[in-house]
Amino acid sequence: MSDKKIYDIALYILFYLVLFFLAADLSSRMILRSELVTIPDLRGKNLDAAKAELAGKKTGLIVQGRQYDDNYGKETVIFQAPSAGSRIKVNRTVKVILSAGSEKVPILKYEGRSLESASQALREAGLRRGRISQIHTPQYAAGRIISQQPPAGEVVGRNSPVNFLVSQGAWEEKYIMPDLIEKNSDAVTQRLSAMEFKVSIDHVTLYEGLGPGIILRQSPIRGFPLLKRNQISLEVSK
């Protein structure tokens, strides 16, 4: 048998093998496409469990969105399409909507917390800060919440407001800053210190025509509202 004849026979065999495998692959694809599976009920299942169950059915899953629902826990399936019991071809996908959690939100206890901390907690819980009222009281530090409305434990709709009564701390008597310019710094400092004000001499400046210890500048300025905890700064002559 000639080499050419052997070559032709081998070529024919290879050609028929290629046709055979192509036909087998096409046939398997057609069988697979025509295979139908029954869609399970996914409601109430979390995303991972729903994906795993559909994978066993040779189908996929697409999350179409999320919405609030009082009957299903957060991130669980509340709706599916096609519905449970439907028969679809394999390699198709099932569309689902997940729960974003309940529309109802329990009110936590915010009393005693700082207003800043409570405001952050409200946002995380799906609520918002309502009216803020303030009073002076020595029982709570400034910025602490004294009472709240609604009270802790009550269940309200999402995005509902929570009102707070907030402490401004103990009442502090207010004073008006006097005019200290050209007064003797020793006498002024002694008197203000005796009244429990905080006084400091921050600058000493040579000023022609004035002896040492005369007040040249003051902070706060004359007429400014003053509390005993505020710092009074003076500049005096050298």
GIKA-V271578 format. One line per field, one symbol per residue. psi: psi as a letter, one per 30 degrees, with the letter a starting at -180 (. if undefined). burial: 1 if it has 24 or more other C-alpha atoms within 12 Angstrom, else 0. Layout:
psi=???
burial=???
//
This chain:
psi=kleeeeeeeeeeeeeeeeeeeeeeeeeeeeeeefkklkkljfkfkleeeeeeeeefghlakkjfaklkkffklkglkfkkkllkflklllgllkklklkgllfkkkkljfkflleeeeeeeeeffgllkbkjkklkkffklkfkkelljllkfkkllkglkkkkkkkgakkkkklkkljfkglkeeeeeeeeefggljkkjfkkkkjkfkllgkkellkllkfkkklffkkkkkkll.
burial=0000000000000000000000000000000000001011011111100110010011111110011110010011111111000001110111111111111010111110111001100100111110010100000101111111110000010101111111110000000010010111100110010000111110000000000011111111000000000001111110
//
